[in-house]
């Protein structure tokens, strides 16, 4: 399994129940792909260093996944979502995955 990190910035006016529903759906999508959602870290509303899409604040969420391969469907779904301003999906290096306690067995 490989370890992935996903940071999502929702619009600041998105309520927490909508964000939680989205997170639950992402966890289900990961499970369908043979992976799992390991950790959810909600940072809440933060100010941007510069304006993005005519907005100055966003609701930040960081997710950690384990999956056998890329989670392209999750990324595609989020890119089409209206309440998502930005997202960053990365594969964690093995050393970082082990440091975080994620069991990323294969390369």
N, CA, C and O atoms as a GROMACS GRO file, in nm:
protein
  428
    1UNK      N    1   0.084  -0.118   0.000
    1UNK     CA    2   0.000   0.000   0.000
    1UNK      C    3   0.088   0.124   0.000
    1UNK      O    4   0.196   0.126   0.059
    2UNK      N    5   0.041   0.225  -0.066
    2UNK     CA    6   0.112   0.352  -0.072
    2UNK      C    7   0.039   0.455   0.014
    2UNK      O    8  -0.083   0.450   0.029
    3UNK      N    9   0.115   0.548   0.068
    3UNK     CA   10   0.057   0.654   0.151
    3UNK      C   11   0.041   0.781   0.068
    3UNK      O   12   0.132   0.819  -0.007
    4UNK      N   13  -0.074   0.845   0.082
    4UNK     CA   14  -0.104   0.969   0.010
    4UNK      C   15  -0.154   1.073   0.109
    4UNK      O   16  -0.214   1.041   0.211
    5UNK      N   17  -0.127   1.199   0.077
    5UNK     CA   18  -0.180   1.310   0.155
    5UNK      C   19  -0.259   1.400   0.060
    5UNK      O   20  -0.216   1.428  -0.052
    6UNK      N   21  -0.373   1.444   0.107
    6UNK     CA   22  -0.461   1.530   0.028
    6UNK      C   23  -0.498   1.651   0.112
    6UNK      O   24  -0.555   1.638   0.220
    7UNK      N   25  -0.465   1.770   0.061
    7UNK     CA   26  -0.508   1.894   0.126
    7UNK      C   27  -0.616   1.955   0.037
    7UNK      O   28  -0.597   1.973  -0.084
    8UNK      N   29  -0.728   1.987   0.099
    8UNK     CA   30  -0.840   2.047   0.028
    8UNK      C   31  -0.870   2.182   0.092
    8UNK      O   32  -0.872   2.195   0.214
    9UNK      N   33  -0.893   2.283   0.009
    9UNK     CA   34  -0.938   2.413   0.059
    9UNK      C   35  -1.080   2.434   0.005
    9UNK      O   36  -1.099   2.453  -0.115
   10UNK      N   37  -1.177   2.431   0.095
   10UNK     CA   38  -1.316   2.459   0.061
   10UNK      C   39  -1.340   2.609   0.076
   10UNK      O   40  -1.264   2.677   0.144
   11UNK      N   41  -1.445   2.660   0.015
   11UNK     CA   42  -1.481   2.799   0.035
   11UNK      C   43  -1.511   2.822   0.183
   11UNK      O   44  -1.561   2.732   0.251
   12UNK      N   45  -1.482   2.940   0.232
   12UNK     CA   46  -1.497   2.969   0.375
   12UNK      C   47  -1.641   2.960   0.422
   12UNK      O   48  -1.666   2.932   0.540
   13UNK      N   49  -1.737   2.982   0.333
   13UNK     CA   50  -1.877   2.977   0.373
   13UNK      C   51  -1.937   2.836   0.370
   13UNK      O   52  -2.056   2.818   0.397
   14UNK      N   53  -1.855   2.735   0.339
   14UNK     CA   54  -1.900   2.596   0.342
   14UNK      C   55  -1.917   2.554   0.487
   14UNK      O   56  -1.823   2.566   0.567
   15UNK      N   57  -2.036   2.503   0.522
   15UNK     CA   58  -2.057   2.464   0.662
   15UNK      C   59  -1.991   2.329   0.691
   15UNK      O   60  -1.963   2.251   0.600
   16UNK      N   61  -1.966   2.305   0.817
   16UNK     CA   62  -1.891   2.187   0.858
   16UNK      C   63  -1.962   2.056   0.824
   16UNK      O   64  -1.897   1.955   0.798
   17UNK      N   65  -2.095   2.056   0.825
   17UNK     CA   66  -2.167   1.933   0.791
   17UNK      C   67  -2.146   1.896   0.644
   17UNK      O   68  -2.138   1.778   0.611
   18UNK      N   69  -2.138   1.995   0.558
   18UNK     CA   70  -2.111   1.970   0.416
   18UNK      C   71  -1.970   1.916   0.398
   18UNK      O   72  -1.948   1.824   0.319
   19UNK      N   73  -1.875   1.973   0.472
   19UNK     CA   74  -1.736   1.925   0.465
   19UNK      C   75  -1.729   1.781   0.514
   19UNK      O   76  -1.662   1.698   0.453
   20UNK      N   77  -1.797   1.750   0.624
   20UNK     CA   78  -1.796   1.613   0.678
   20UNK      C   79  -1.859   1.514   0.581
   20UNK      O   80  -1.810   1.402   0.566
   21UNK      N   81  -1.966   1.555   0.516
   21UNK     CA   82  -2.029   1.468   0.415
   21UNK      C   83  -1.932   1.439   0.302
   21UNK      O   84  -1.922   1.326   0.255
   22UNK      N   85  -1.860   1.541   0.259
   22UNK     CA   86  -1.760   1.525   0.153
   22UNK      C   87  -1.649   1.431   0.197
   22UNK      O   88  -1.605   1.346   0.119
   23UNK      N   89  -1.602   1.446   0.320
   23UNK     CA   90  -1.497   1.358   0.373
   23UNK      C   91  -1.544   1.213   0.378
   23UNK      O   92  -1.470   1.122   0.342
   24UNK      N   93  -1.667   1.192   0.423
   24UNK     CA   94  -1.723   1.056   0.427
   24UNK      C   95  -1.728   0.994   0.288
   24UNK      O   96  -1.698   0.876   0.270
   25UNK      N   97  -1.767   1.075   0.189
   25UNK     CA   98  -1.774   1.026   0.051
   25UNK      C   99  -1.634   0.991  -0.001
   25UNK      O  100  -1.617   0.891  -0.070
   26UNK      N  101  -1.535   1.072   0.033
   26UNK     CA  102  -1.398   1.044  -0.009
   26UNK      C  103  -1.347   0.915   0.054
   26UNK      O  104  -1.276   0.838  -0.012
   27UNK      N  105  -1.382   0.890   0.179
   27UNK     CA  106  -1.345   0.766   0.245
   27UNK      C  107  -1.407   0.645   0.177
   27UNK      O  108  -1.342   0.541   0.161
   28UNK      N  109  -1.533   0.658   0.136
   28UNK     CA  110  -1.601   0.550   0.064
   28UNK      C  111  -1.536   0.525  -0.071
   28UNK      O  112  -1.519   0.410  -0.113
   29UNK      N  113  -1.498   0.634  -0.140
   29UNK     CA  114  -1.433   0.619  -0.270
   29UNK      C  115  -1.297   0.550  -0.256
   29UNK      O  116  -1.259   0.468  -0.340
   30UNK      N  117  -1.224   0.582  -0.149
   30UNK     CA  118  -1.095   0.518  -0.124
   30UNK      C  119  -1.115   0.369  -0.097
   30UNK      O  120  -1.038   0.286  -0.146
   31UNK      N  121  -1.219   0.334  -0.021
   31UNK     CA  122  -1.247   0.194   0.010
   31UNK      C  123  -1.282   0.117  -0.117
   31UNK      O  124  -1.242   0.002  -0.133
   32UNK      N  125  -1.357   0.179  -0.207
   32UNK     CA  126  -1.392   0.115  -0.335
   32UNK      C  127  -1.268   0.088  -0.419
   32UNK      O  128  -1.265  -0.009  -0.496
   33UNK      N  129  -1.166   0.174  -0.405
   33UNK     CA  130  -1.042   0.157  -0.480
   33UNK      C  131  -0.944   0.062  -0.411
   33UNK      O  132  -0.833   0.042  -0.459
   34UNK      N  133  -0.986   0.004  -0.298
   34UNK     CA  134  -0.902  -0.090  -0.227
   34UNK      C  135  -0.814  -0.026  -0.121
   34UNK      O  136  -0.722  -0.090  -0.069
   35UNK      N  137  -0.841   0.099  -0.088
   35UNK     CA  138  -0.761   0.170   0.012
   35UNK      C  139  -0.841   0.204   0.134
   35UNK      O  140  -0.949   0.150   0.158
   36UNK      N  141  -0.786   0.297   0.212
   36UNK     CA  142  -0.856   0.341   0.334
   36UNK      C  143  -0.816   0.484   0.369
   36UNK      O  144  -0.705   0.528   0.341
   37UNK      N  145  -0.910   0.554   0.431
   37UNK     CA  146  -0.885   0.688   0.483
   37UNK      C  147  -0.832   0.669   0.624
   37UNK      O  148  -0.902   0.617   0.710
   38UNK      N  149  -0.708   0.712   0.649
   38UNK     CA  150  -0.642   0.685   0.777
   38UNK      C  151  -0.657   0.799   0.877
   38UNK      O  152  -0.673   0.774   0.996
   39UNK      N  153  -0.651   0.924   0.830
   39UNK     CA  154  -0.652   1.036   0.922
   39UNK      C  155  -0.719   1.157   0.858
   39UNK      O  156  -0.701   1.184   0.740
   40UNK      N  157  -0.798   1.228   0.939
   40UNK     CA  158  -0.863   1.352   0.896
   40UNK      C  159  -0.820   1.462   0.992
   40UNK      O  160  -0.831   1.446   1.114
   41UNK      N  161  -0.771   1.573   0.938
   41UNK     CA  162  -0.728   1.686   1.018
   41UNK      C  163  -0.795   1.811   0.963
   41UNK      O  164  -0.756   1.862   0.858
   42UNK      N  165  -0.896   1.860   1.035
   42UNK     CA  166  -0.967   1.982   0.993
   42UNK      C  167  -0.899   2.102   1.057
   42UNK      O  168  -0.893   2.114   1.180
   43UNK      N  169  -0.847   2.190   0.974
   43UNK     CA  170  -0.779   2.309   1.024
   43UNK      C  171  -0.874   2.425   1.045
   43UNK      O  172  -0.842   2.519   1.118
   44UNK      N  173  -0.990   2.419   0.983
   44UNK     CA  174  -1.087   2.528   0.995
   44UNK      C  175  -1.060   2.640   0.894
   44UNK      O  176  -0.985   2.622   0.798
   45UNK      N  177  -1.122   2.754   0.918
   45UNK     CA  178  -1.110   2.868   0.826
   45UNK      C  179  -0.979   2.942   0.854
   45UNK      O  180  -0.949   2.978   0.968
   46UNK      N  181  -0.903   2.964   0.747
   46UNK     CA  182  -0.775   3.036   0.755
   46UNK      C  183  -0.770   3.141   0.645
   46UNK      O  184  -0.830   3.125   0.539
   47UNK      N  185  -0.698   3.248   0.673
   47UNK     CA  186  -0.678   3.353   0.573
   47UNK      C  187  -0.571   3.308   0.473
   47UNK      O  188  -0.474   3.242   0.510
   48UNK      N  189  -0.590   3.347   0.347
   48UNK     CA  190  -0.491   3.320   0.243
   48UNK      C  191  -0.382   3.426   0.247
   48UNK      O  192  -0.406   3.539   0.290
   49UNK      N  193  -0.264   3.391   0.202
   49UNK     CA  194  -0.155   3.488   0.189
   49UNK      C  195  -0.184   3.585   0.074
   49UNK      O  196  -0.139   3.699   0.075
   50UNK      N  197  -0.259   3.536  -0.025
   50UNK     CA  198  -0.299   3.618  -0.138
   50UNK      C  199  -0.437   3.572  -0.184
   50UNK      O  200  -0.480   3.462  -0.150
   51UNK      N  201  -0.504   3.653  -0.258
   51UNK     CA  202  -0.640   3.623  -0.302
   51UNK      C  203  -0.640   3.507  -0.403
   51UNK      O  204  -0.559   3.503  -0.495
   52UNK      N  205  -0.731   3.413  -0.383
   52UNK     CA  206  -0.747   3.299  -0.473
   52UNK      C  207  -0.893   3.298  -0.519
   52UNK      O  208  -0.984   3.291  -0.437
   53UNK      N  209  -0.914   3.305  -0.648
   53UNK     CA  210  -1.050   3.302  -0.704
   53UNK      C  211  -1.140   3.407  -0.638
   53UNK      O  212  -1.256   3.381  -0.608
   54UNK      N  213  -1.084   3.525  -0.615
   54UNK     CA  214  -1.155   3.638  -0.555
   54UNK      C  215  -1.202   3.610  -0.412
   54UNK      O  216  -1.300   3.669  -0.366
   55UNK      N  217  -1.132   3.521  -0.344
   55UNK     CA  218  -1.164   3.488  -0.205
   55UNK      C  219  -1.039   3.511  -0.121
   55UNK      O  220  -0.927   3.497  -0.169
   56UNK      N  221  -1.059   3.546   0.007
   56UNK     CA  222  -0.947   3.574   0.096
   56UNK      C  223  -0.935   3.472   0.209
   56UNK      O  224  -0.838   3.475   0.284
   57UNK      N  225  -1.034   3.383   0.223
   57UNK     CA  226  -1.032   3.280   0.328
   57UNK      C  227  -1.081   3.147   0.272
   57UNK      O  228  -1.152   3.143   0.172
   58UNK      N  229  -1.042   3.040   0.339
   58UNK     CA  230  -1.087   2.907   0.300
   58UNK      C  231  -1.086   2.812   0.417
   58UNK      O  232  -1.015   2.835   0.516
   59UNK      N  233  -1.164   2.705   0.407
   59UNK     CA  234  -1.172   2.601   0.511
   59UNK      C  235  -1.077   2.489   0.470
   59UNK      O  236  -1.099   2.422   0.369
   60UNK      N  237  -0.970   2.470   0.548
   60UNK     CA  238  -0.867   2.372   0.516
   60UNK      C  239  -0.895   2.237   0.580
   60UNK      O  240  -0.937   2.230   0.696
   61UNK      N  241  -0.871   2.130   0.503
   61UNK     CA  242  -0.881   1.993   0.553
   61UNK      C  243  -0.764   1.914   0.494
   61UNK      O  244  -0.736   1.923   0.375
   62UNK      N  245  -0.696   1.835   0.580
   62UNK     CA  246  -0.586   1.750   0.535
   62UNK      C  247  -0.625   1.605   0.564
   62UNK      O  248  -0.662   1.572   0.676
   63UNK      N  249  -0.616   1.520   0.462
   63UNK     CA  250  -0.652   1.379   0.473
   63UNK      C  251  -0.530   1.293   0.440
   63UNK      O  252  -0.449   1.330   0.356
   64UNK      N  253  -0.518   1.179   0.507
   64UNK     CA  254  -0.414   1.082   0.476
   64UNK      C  255  -0.480   0.951   0.438
   64UNK      O  256  -0.568   0.901   0.507
   65UNK      N  257  -0.436   0.895   0.325
   65UNK     CA  258  -0.492   0.772   0.270
   65UNK      C  259  -0.384   0.666   0.258
   65UNK      O  260  -0.266   0.697   0.245
   66UNK      N  261  -0.426   0.541   0.261
   66UNK     CA  262  -0.345   0.428   0.217
   66UNK      C  263  -0.420   0.365   0.100
   66UNK      O  264  -0.541   0.341   0.110
   67UNK      N  265  -0.351   0.340  -0.009
   67UNK     CA  266  -0.416   0.283  -0.126
   67UNK      C  267  -0.314   0.204  -0.208
   67UNK      O  268  -0.194   0.234  -0.203
   68UNK      N  269  -0.360   0.104  -0.282
   68UNK     CA  270  -0.269   0.025  -0.364
   68UNK      C  271  -0.217   0.100  -0.487
   68UNK      O  272  -0.113   0.063  -0.542
   69UNK      N  273  -0.287   0.202  -0.529
   69UNK     CA  274  -0.247   0.279  -0.646
   69UNK      C  275  -0.304   0.419  -0.638
   69UNK      O  276  -0.368   0.455  -0.539
   70UNK      N  277  -0.283   0.499  -0.742
   70UNK     CA  278  -0.332   0.637  -0.741
   70UNK      C  279  -0.484   0.644  -0.724
   70UNK      O  280  -0.558   0.558  -0.774
   71UNK      N  281  -0.529   0.745  -0.654
   71UNK     CA  282  -0.673   0.766  -0.630
   71UNK      C  283  -0.724   0.874  -0.725
   71UNK      O  284  -0.768   0.981  -0.682
   72UNK      N  285  -0.716   0.844  -0.854
   72UNK     CA  286  -0.752   0.943  -0.957
   72UNK      C  287  -0.898   0.985  -0.951
   72UNK      O  288  -0.929   1.101  -0.980
   73UNK      N  289  -0.986   0.894  -0.916
   73UNK     CA  290  -1.129   0.926  -0.912
   73UNK      C  291  -1.159   1.030  -0.804
   73UNK      O  292  -1.244   1.117  -0.824
   74UNK      N  293  -1.091   1.023  -0.692
   74UNK     CA  294  -1.109   1.122  -0.585
   74UNK      C  295  -1.065   1.259  -0.634
   74UNK      O  296  -1.135   1.358  -0.616
   75UNK      N  297  -0.948   1.264  -0.696
   75UNK     CA  298  -0.898   1.392  -0.747
   75UNK      C  299  -0.991   1.450  -0.853
   75UNK      O  300  -1.018   1.570  -0.852
   76UNK      N  301  -1.040   1.366  -0.943
   76UNK     CA  302  -1.132   1.414  -1.048
   76UNK      C  303  -1.260   1.469  -0.988
   76UNK      O  304  -1.309   1.574  -1.031
   77UNK      N  305  -1.315   1.399  -0.889
   77UNK     CA  306  -1.438   1.443  -0.824
   77UNK      C  307  -1.419   1.579  -0.756
   77UNK      O  308  -1.505   1.666  -0.768
   78UNK      N  309  -1.307   1.596  -0.687
   78UNK     CA  310  -1.282   1.722  -0.618
   78UNK      C  311  -1.258   1.838  -0.714
   78UNK      O  312  -1.298   1.951  -0.687
   79UNK      N  313  -1.193   1.810  -0.826
   79UNK     CA  314  -1.169   1.917  -0.924
   79UNK      C  315  -1.300   1.967  -0.985
   79UNK      O  316  -1.308   2.082  -1.029
   80UNK      N  317  -1.402   1.882  -0.988
   80UNK     CA  318  -1.532   1.922  -1.043
   80UNK      C  319  -1.624   1.985  -0.940
   80UNK      O  320  -1.727   2.042  -0.976
   81UNK      N  321  -1.589   1.975  -0.810
   81UNK     CA  322  -1.674   2.027  -0.703
   81UNK      C  323  -1.672   2.180  -0.702
   81UNK      O  324  -1.566   2.241  -0.716
   82UNK      N  325  -1.789   2.240  -0.685
   82UNK     CA  326  -1.800   2.386  -0.685
   82UNK      C  327  -1.748   2.450  -0.558
   82UNK      O  328  -1.700   2.563  -0.561
   83UNK      N  329  -1.755   2.379  -0.445
   83UNK     CA  330  -1.713   2.439  -0.318
   83UNK      C  331  -1.565   2.417  -0.285
   83UNK      O  332  -1.520   2.455  -0.176
   84UNK      N  333  -1.488   2.357  -0.376
   84UNK     CA  334  -1.345   2.337  -0.356
   84UNK      C  335  -1.269   2.444  -0.433
   84UNK      O  336  -1.284   2.459  -0.554
   85UNK      N  337  -1.187   2.520  -0.359
   85UNK     CA  338  -1.107   2.625  -0.422
   85UNK      C  339  -0.978   2.567  -0.477
   85UNK      O  340  -0.943   2.590  -0.593
   86UNK      N  341  -0.906   2.492  -0.394
   86UNK     CA  342  -0.780   2.430  -0.435
   86UNK      C  343  -0.765   2.295  -0.370
   86UNK      O  344  -0.828   2.265  -0.269
   87UNK      N  345  -0.679   2.211  -0.431
   87UNK     CA  346  -0.645   2.084  -0.369
   87UNK      C  347  -0.504   2.046  -0.410
   87UNK      O  348  -0.456   2.085  -0.516
   88UNK      N  349  -0.440   1.970  -0.323
   88UNK     CA  350  -0.305   1.920  -0.349
   88UNK      C  351  -0.302   1.775  -0.305
   88UNK      O  352  -0.323   1.744  -0.188
   89UNK      N  353  -0.277   1.686  -0.400
   89UNK     CA  354  -0.276   1.542  -0.374
   89UNK      C  355  -0.134   1.493  -0.400
   89UNK      O  356  -0.084   1.502  -0.512
   90UNK      N  357  -0.067   1.440  -0.297
   90UNK     CA  358   0.070   1.393  -0.315
   90UNK      C  359   0.086   1.252  -0.260
   90UNK      O  360   0.015   1.209  -0.170
   91UNK      N  361   0.182   1.181  -0.318
   91UNK     CA  362   0.221   1.050  -0.265
   91UNK      C  363   0.336   1.076  -0.168
   91UNK      O  364   0.436   1.138  -0.203
   92UNK      N  365   0.320   1.028  -0.046
   92UNK     CA  366   0.423   1.049   0.056
   92UNK      C  367   0.541   0.956   0.033
   92UNK      O  368   0.522   0.839   0.001
   93UNK      N  369   0.663   1.007   0.049
   93UNK     CA  370   0.780   0.919   0.044
   93UNK      C  371   0.773   0.816   0.157
   93UNK      O  372   0.710   0.842   0.260
   94UNK      N  373   0.835   0.702   0.138
   94UNK     CA  374   0.829   0.596   0.239
   94UNK      C  375   0.877   0.643   0.375
   94UNK      O  376   0.818   0.608   0.477
   95UNK      N  377   0.984   0.721   0.379
   95UNK     CA  378   1.037   0.766   0.508
   95UNK      C  379   0.935   0.853   0.581
   95UNK      O  380   0.920   0.841   0.703
   96UNK      N  381   0.865   0.940   0.509
   96UNK     CA  382   0.764   1.026   0.571
   96UNK      C  383   0.642   0.944   0.614
   96UNK      O  384   0.584   0.970   0.720
   97UNK      N  385   0.604   0.845   0.534
   97UNK     CA  386   0.491   0.759   0.569
   97UNK      C  387   0.520   0.682   0.698
   97UNK      O  388   0.434   0.671   0.785
   98UNK      N  389   0.641   0.630   0.711
   98UNK     CA  390   0.678   0.559   0.833
   98UNK      C  391   0.685   0.653   0.952
   98UNK      O  392   0.645   0.616   1.062
   99UNK      N  393   0.734   0.775   0.932
   99UNK     CA  394   0.741   0.873   1.040
   99UNK      C  395   0.603   0.906   1.094
   99UNK      O  396   0.586   0.929   1.214
  100UNK      N  397   0.503   0.909   1.004
  100UNK     CA  398   0.365   0.939   1.042
  100UNK      C  399   0.290   0.817   1.093
  100UNK      O  400   0.176   0.829   1.137
  101UNK      N  401   0.352   0.700   1.087
  101UNK     CA  402   0.287   0.580   1.136
  101UNK      C  403   0.197   0.514   1.034
  101UNK      O  404   0.114   0.430   1.069
  102UNK      N  405   0.212   0.550   0.907
  102UNK     CA  406   0.135   0.486   0.800
  102UNK      C  407   0.214   0.369   0.747
  102UNK      O  408   0.333   0.382   0.717
  103UNK      N  409   0.151   0.256   0.734
  103UNK     CA  410   0.220   0.136   0.686
  103UNK      C  411   0.213   0.131   0.535
  103UNK      O  412   0.119   0.075   0.478
  104UNK      N  413   0.311   0.190   0.471
  104UNK     CA  414   0.320   0.190   0.324
  104UNK      C  415   0.422   0.083   0.285
  104UNK      O  416   0.540   0.112   0.270
  105UNK      N  417   0.374  -0.038   0.268
  105UNK     CA  418   0.463  -0.152   0.252
  105UNK      C  419   0.532  -0.156   0.116
  105UNK      O  420   0.651  -0.188   0.110
  106UNK      N  421   0.462  -0.126   0.008
  106UNK     CA  422   0.522  -0.139  -0.124
  106UNK      C  423   0.554  -0.002  -0.182
  106UNK      O  424   0.494   0.099  -0.145
  107UNK      N  425   0.648  -0.002  -0.273
  107UNK     CA  426   0.693   0.123  -0.335
  107UNK      C  427   0.613   0.156  -0.454
  107UNK      O  428   0.637   0.258  -0.519
   0.00000   0.00000   0.00000
